[in-house]
Amino acid sequence: MLKVREINDFKFIGRNSWSNVLKLSLQNYIFQTYEYLSTWWDNFGKNRHDRQLFILIVEDGSSLAAIAPLMIIRHPLLGNQPIIQFIGTDICDYMDFIIDAERYEDCLLKILEYLSRIKYLELDLRYLPDNSGVFNYFNGKKLAGALYSQIRQVDNCPYVKLENKQNGAFDKNLSRRLLTEIKRNEKKLELRGRLAFKSLINNAPSKDILAEYFNMHVRKWSVYNAKYSQFQYKCWRDFIGSLCVSLAERGWLDFSYVELNKKRIAYHFGFRYNYKFYYYMPTFDPEFAAYSPSKTLIMKMLEHSASDGLEEFDFLRGCEPYKLAWTSQMRPVFNIYCYSKPKLLRYSGILRRKAMDCFAHDIKPKLKEIIPLMNIWYSKKRNSQ
């Protein structure tokens, strides 16, 4: 008999039990692993008064059949009413429930039935891929069980298929213009010295290399003034440092870089998991921007991935032009918003959510730009007095 239970601490479920269910699940992404989510929680959730773990597990007797990796957040703009989300929402590019494929429908219905009895403002399930069982269950339904739902496609994930394309044969699908540009820039760099590609998979990078990576990321974004770098904040630096250690132990880390005369000019922090390469957080030295070192690094990582037998190179969320230069294949991702309230209150919840999104994506980044300038102005004024 299937039974749902709440877990409020990762230690009560254990890494091995979590990993065993994930291996049997229809979806199996790096962002669903115990290592990734527990590290995220330790750095971004554990010490926050407005976040609470809300992991649901489904047990069939003594065996674990499903995990819903959820948390409860409370936002002051929404009156601190509870909103249920996936753990790691906004920095996880794919999310889903973790359910044994053989018992999928029964377990999913048990989880949704349990959630329909909980008092909350909104069930906010973000970044579900189009092959998700949760997405397919809600797709086309305004009312699923006791839950009113709304589905919205929010992004696409470009990807390159690598199967049966070893020894760099995948480059036949790349544009001649892109290949010519990469080769031309490589020759220009080689005229300045020795060009080398290195990749750390089973070993975490040293503190000095990580510090250089963080500083380069901050410097790049300050030069291009496109947005702030996450690595201006200690919690992000601690998160990546801890993640490097835990993923390297499992052989899931891919920390790659290009060197010119032993000086690192482009970095990439990403993952290798379940025969897939995840292109996650790249950066490069703005001094070498004219040589497009990131394109050289992507090419090397593609070749390396193909020769190691990986099946896919996933650029993850975002259709930036530099990604679309490599592929036209897309994987759509969807958000599902569910409500157990009457229709009028459901629309009220939608308006509140949009207000919160506006604050997070429009107002908050502007405040982060303005506050440092105000501090500089204030310090100058104080010194002049």
C-alpha distance (Angstrom), angle and dihedral (degrees) to the residues before:
residue distance angle dihedral
M1 . . .
L2 3.81 . .
K3 3.79 117.0 .
V4 3.85 129.5 -176.7
R5 3.78 120.6 -142.8
E6 3.82 133.9 179.4
I7 3.81 120.7 -125.5
N8 3.82 121.1 -165.4
D9 3.81 99.4 -178.9
F10 3.81 131.5 46.9
K11 3.81 91.2 -136.5
F12 3.82 90.1 67.5
I13 3.79 92.4 66.0
G14 3.81 104.7 33.3
R15 3.78 132.7 -145.1
N16 3.82 97.3 -96.5
S17 3.81 95.0 51.9
W18 3.80 90.6 47.0
S19 3.82 92.8 48.7
N20 3.82 93.1 48.1
V21 3.81 92.3 56.6
L22 3.81 92.3 43.9
K23 3.81 90.7 55.6
L24 3.82 89.2 56.7
S25 3.81 94.7 45.1
L26 3.82 125.0 106.2
Q27 3.82 88.6 -129.0
N28 3.77 118.7 46.7
Y29 3.81 113.7 172.6
I30 3.79 131.3 158.9
F31 3.83 88.7 -116.3
Q32 3.82 90.0 63.1
T33 3.80 95.9 54.4
Y34 3.77 122.8 113.5
E35 3.82 89.6 -124.4
Y36 3.80 95.1 55.4
L37 3.80 98.9 41.5
S38 3.81 97.2 41.9
T39 3.82 90.2 49.4
W40 3.81 90.3 49.1
W41 3.80 90.6 50.5
D42 3.81 93.2 48.8
N43 3.81 90.8 54.5
F44 3.80 105.2 32.0
G45 3.80 108.0 20.8
K46 3.77 115.5 25.7
N47 3.80 97.8 74.4
R48 3.81 97.1 35.9
H49 3.80 115.8 105.8
D50 3.82 90.2 -156.1
R51 3.83 95.0 57.5
Q52 3.80 129.3 69.0
L53 3.80 130.6 178.5
F54 3.79 112.9 -114.3
I55 3.81 105.5 174.3
L56 3.80 113.9 168.1
I57 3.78 119.5 -157.1
V58 3.80 127.2 -170.4
E59 3.80 115.2 -147.9
D60 3.79 126.8 -165.2
G61 3.76 101.2 -159.3
S62 3.79 105.0 -57.4
S63 3.84 95.5 -18.7
L64 3.80 126.1 90.3
A65 3.81 111.7 -124.0
A66 3.81 105.7 170.1
I67 3.82 145.3 6.8
A68 3.80 127.7 -157.1
P69 3.85 103.2 -163.5
L70 3.80 98.0 -152.7
M71 3.79 139.6 150.7
I72 3.80 135.5 -168.8
I73 3.80 118.6 -125.2
R74 3.80 128.7 -172.1
H75 3.80 120.7 -156.9
P76 3.83 122.8 -164.8
L77 3.82 91.1 -140.3
L78 3.80 87.6 61.1
G79 3.77 95.4 47.8
N80 3.83 91.4 -100.0
Q81 3.78 89.8 -75.0
P82 3.83 112.9 158.4
I83 3.80 119.9 -96.0
I84 3.80 118.7 -173.9
Q85 3.81 116.6 -141.4
F86 3.78 139.9 159.6
I87 3.80 114.3 -86.2
G88 3.80 107.7 -98.7
T89 3.80 95.2 22.0
D90 3.85 112.5 176.5
I91 3.82 97.1 24.3
C92 3.82 96.8 51.3
D93 3.80 110.2 82.8
Y94 3.81 96.0 -162.1
M95 3.79 126.1 29.7
D96 3.79 136.2 169.9
F97 3.77 143.9 142.5
I98 3.80 114.2 -77.0
I99 3.80 107.3 -126.9
D100 3.80 134.3 162.8
A101 3.83 103.3 -108.0
E102 3.83 93.2 -135.5
R103 3.82 91.9 57.4
Y104 3.78 97.7 31.2
E105 3.81 103.7 125.5
D106 3.80 96.0 42.2
C107 3.80 92.5 48.3
L108 3.81 93.8 45.1
L109 3.80 91.8 51.7
K110 3.82 90.0 48.8
I111 3.82 91.3 52.7
L112 3.81 93.6 46.7
E113 3.80 91.6 46.0
Y114 3.80 89.7 53.0
L115 3.82 91.9 47.7
S116 3.81 91.8 49.8
R117 3.83 88.7 62.8
I118 3.82 95.0 51.8
K119 3.83 120.7 94.7
Y120 3.81 110.0 -124.4
L121 3.79 139.7 132.7
E122 3.78 96.1 -124.1
L123 3.81 143.5 -4.7
D124 3.81 100.8 -140.0
L125 3.84 111.2 -169.2
R126 3.80 109.2 179.5
Y127 3.80 136.2 -170.1
L128 3.78 100.6 13.3
P129 3.84 112.0 168.0
D130 3.79 118.6 -127.3
N131 3.83 91.9 -106.6
S132 3.80 91.6 56.7
G133 3.78 115.9 125.4
V134 3.81 89.6 -142.6
F135 3.81 90.8 53.8
N136 3.81 92.0 47.6
Y137 3.81 91.0 49.2
F138 3.83 93.9 53.5
N139 3.81 97.5 34.3
G140 3.80 110.9 114.5
K141 3.82 93.5 6.0
K142 3.79 123.5 110.6
L143 3.79 89.4 -177.3
A144 3.82 118.8 35.3
G145 3.76 110.5 179.5
A146 3.81 105.2 -48.5
L147 3.83 93.5 -24.3
Y148 3.78 127.4 97.4
S149 3.81 108.4 -147.2
Q150 3.77 141.6 -167.6
I151 3.84 122.8 -166.4
R152 3.79 124.8 -157.6
Q153 3.79 130.2 176.8
V154 3.79 104.9 -132.1
D155 3.79 106.3 173.8
N156 3.81 149.7 -13.7
C157 3.80 130.4 -119.8
P158 3.83 114.2 -145.1
Y159 3.80 113.7 -146.7
V160 3.82 141.7 175.3
K161 3.81 120.7 -138.9
L162 3.80 111.1 -135.4
E163 3.79 104.4 177.8
N164 3.82 114.0 127.0
K165 3.80 89.0 4.2
Q166 3.77 101.6 104.4
N167 3.80 123.6 151.1
G168 3.78 92.7 39.5
A169 3.81 95.2 -66.0
F170 3.84 89.4 137.2
D171 3.82 88.5 78.4
K172 3.82 88.6 78.8
N173 3.82 85.5 78.3
L174 3.80 93.0 53.6
S175 3.77 122.3 92.8
R176 3.77 116.4 -96.8
R177 3.79 89.0 -130.3
L178 3.81 91.8 58.4
L179 3.81 93.6 47.2
T180 3.80 91.3 47.9
E181 3.81 91.3 50.0
I182 3.82 92.3 50.2
K183 3.81 93.7 48.2
R184 3.80 91.8 46.4
N185 3.80 93.0 51.3
E186 3.80 91.9 45.4
K187 3.81 89.8 54.9
K188 3.80 90.5 49.3
L189 3.80 90.8 51.7
E190 3.81 92.3 46.2
L191 3.81 88.5 55.5
R192 3.81 86.8 62.0
G193 3.81 94.3 49.8
R194 3.79 146.1 -69.5
L195 3.82 115.2 -17.7
A196 3.82 117.5 -156.7
F197 3.83 137.7 173.5
K198 3.81 121.1 -148.0
S199 3.79 132.4 -179.9
L200 3.81 130.5 -167.8
I201 3.80 112.4 -154.9
N202 3.80 109.8 149.0
N203 3.80 95.5 25.9
A204 3.80 127.8 64.5
P205 3.83 115.0 -128.5
S206 3.79 117.8 -102.5
K207 3.80 120.4 -100.7
D208 3.81 90.2 -107.0
I209 3.82 92.9 54.0
L210 3.81 91.4 46.4
A211 3.81 91.1 49.2
E212 3.81 90.2 51.0
Y213 3.82 90.4 48.9
F214 3.82 91.7 51.0
N215 3.81 92.7 47.2
M216 3.80 92.4 48.0
H217 3.81 90.5 50.7
V218 3.82 91.3 51.3
R219 3.80 92.0 45.6
K220 3.80 93.2 49.2
W221 3.80 93.9 52.6
S222 3.80 92.6 43.9
V223 3.83 89.8 54.0
Y224 3.79 94.9 47.9
N225 3.83 93.3 36.7
A226 3.80 89.5 -150.9
K227 3.80 96.8 130.6
Y228 3.77 140.0 -32.5
S229 3.80 120.1 -77.4
Q230 3.79 116.3 -113.9
F231 3.80 88.5 -138.2
Q232 3.78 91.8 71.6
Y233 3.80 83.4 82.2
K234 3.80 124.4 72.6
C235 3.82 93.8 -141.6
W236 3.82 90.0 61.5
R237 3.81 93.4 47.4
D238 3.81 90.3 48.9
F239 3.81 91.1 47.4
I240 3.81 94.4 53.2
G241 3.81 92.0 43.2
S242 3.82 92.3 52.1
L243 3.80 92.0 43.2
C244 3.81 91.5 53.2
V245 3.80 90.4 56.3
S246 3.83 97.3 45.4
L247 3.83 95.2 43.7
A248 3.82 94.7 43.8
E249 3.81 88.4 57.6
R250 3.81 88.9 58.8
G251 3.82 95.6 40.8
W252 3.83 91.4 -114.2
L253 3.79 99.1 115.9
D254 3.79 123.5 99.7
F255 3.79 111.7 -175.5
S256 3.80 106.6 168.9
Y257 3.79 135.4 172.8
V258 3.79 144.0 172.1
E259 3.81 119.2 -127.8
L260 3.78 129.6 -158.3
N261 3.81 111.4 -165.0
K262 3.83 87.4 -18.7
K263 3.80 91.1 -54.5
R264 3.81 112.3 120.8
I265 3.81 110.5 -128.4
A266 3.83 102.4 169.5
Y267 3.80 133.3 26.1
H268 3.77 138.1 -170.9
F269 3.80 128.3 -168.6
G270 3.80 111.5 -165.4
F271 3.78 146.1 121.9
R272 3.80 145.0 -97.3
Y273 3.75 110.8 -153.7
N274 3.79 136.6 151.0
Y275 3.84 92.9 -5.2
K276 3.79 91.9 -52.4
F277 3.81 133.0 110.2
Y278 3.82 115.2 -141.2
Y279 3.81 115.2 -153.2
Y280 3.80 99.8 -152.8
M281 3.84 122.5 150.6
P282 3.83 118.3 6.3
T283 3.78 130.0 171.6
F284 3.81 139.5 167.7
D285 3.79 140.9 -162.5
P286 3.84 107.7 -90.2
E287 3.81 88.4 -145.0
F288 3.83 88.4 70.9
A289 3.81 97.5 40.7
A290 3.82 91.9 117.4
Y291 3.83 88.8 64.7
S292 3.84 95.5 51.1
P293 3.84 93.7 -133.0
S294 3.82 91.1 178.0
K295 3.82 90.4 64.0
T296 3.79 90.0 51.4
L297 3.81 89.0 50.1
I298 3.82 93.1 48.8
M299 3.81 90.4 50.8
K300 3.80 91.5 51.0
M301 3.80 91.9 47.9
L302 3.81 91.6 49.0
E303 3.80 90.8 51.4
H304 3.79 91.7 45.4
S305 3.82 92.3 48.5
A306 3.80 93.2 49.1
S307 3.80 93.7 47.9
D308 3.83 90.0 49.5
G309 3.81 91.3 55.4
L310 3.80 99.6 -107.7
E311 3.80 113.8 156.4
E312 3.79 102.6 -150.0
F313 3.80 141.4 24.4
D314 3.81 107.5 -152.1
F315 3.82 118.9 -162.7
L316 3.83 88.9 -168.3
R317 3.79 126.2 -148.2
G318 3.78 120.3 -5.2
C319 3.80 133.4 57.9
E320 3.78 98.2 -134.5
P321 3.84 112.7 166.4
Y322 3.81 93.1 -114.0
K323 3.83 89.8 59.5
L324 3.80 93.4 47.4
A325 3.81 89.0 55.1
W326 3.83 87.4 70.2
T327 3.81 102.4 43.8
S328 3.78 146.6 2.6
Q329 3.81 94.5 -154.9
M330 3.80 113.7 110.6
R331 3.77 136.4 -172.4
P332 3.82 112.7 -158.8
V333 3.80 120.8 -140.6
F334 3.79 126.1 -157.0
N335 3.78 140.6 -158.4
I336 3.80 119.5 -141.8
Y337 3.80 119.0 -159.7
C338 3.79 115.9 -165.7
Y339 3.79 131.2 -171.3
S340 3.76 134.1 -174.7
K341 3.82 92.0 -165.1
P342 3.81 128.9 96.6
K343 3.79 117.3 -82.0
L344 3.82 97.4 -97.2
L345 3.79 93.1 52.2
R346 3.81 89.3 45.3
Y347 3.81 90.3 60.9
S348 3.77 88.9 46.3
G349 3.80 87.6 55.3
I350 3.80 91.0 51.1
L351 3.80 91.5 53.5
R352 3.79 90.8 49.0
R353 3.79 91.6 49.5
K354 3.81 90.6 51.4
A355 3.80 89.6 51.4
M356 3.81 89.8 52.4
D357 3.83 91.4 47.6
C358 3.80 89.4 50.2
F359 3.80 90.1 53.2
A360 3.82 93.4 46.4
H361 3.81 97.9 45.6
D362 3.82 104.5 28.8
I363 3.80 112.5 21.3
K364 3.81 102.5 32.7
P365 3.86 95.9 53.1
K366 3.83 89.4 49.8
L367 3.79 90.6 51.1
K368 3.81 89.6 51.8
E369 3.82 88.5 55.4
I370 3.82 95.8 43.9
I371 3.82 100.6 44.2
P372 3.86 96.0 61.6
L373 3.83 89.3 49.2
M374 3.80 90.4 50.0
N375 3.80 90.0 50.2
I376 3.82 91.0 52.0
W377 3.82 90.9 48.3
Y378 3.79 91.9 47.9
S379 3.84 93.3 48.5
K380 3.83 91.4 49.7
K381 3.79 91.0 48.7
R382 3.80 91.7 49.1
N383 3.82 92.1 48.7
S384 3.79 92.1 50.2
Q385 3.80 92.5 55.0
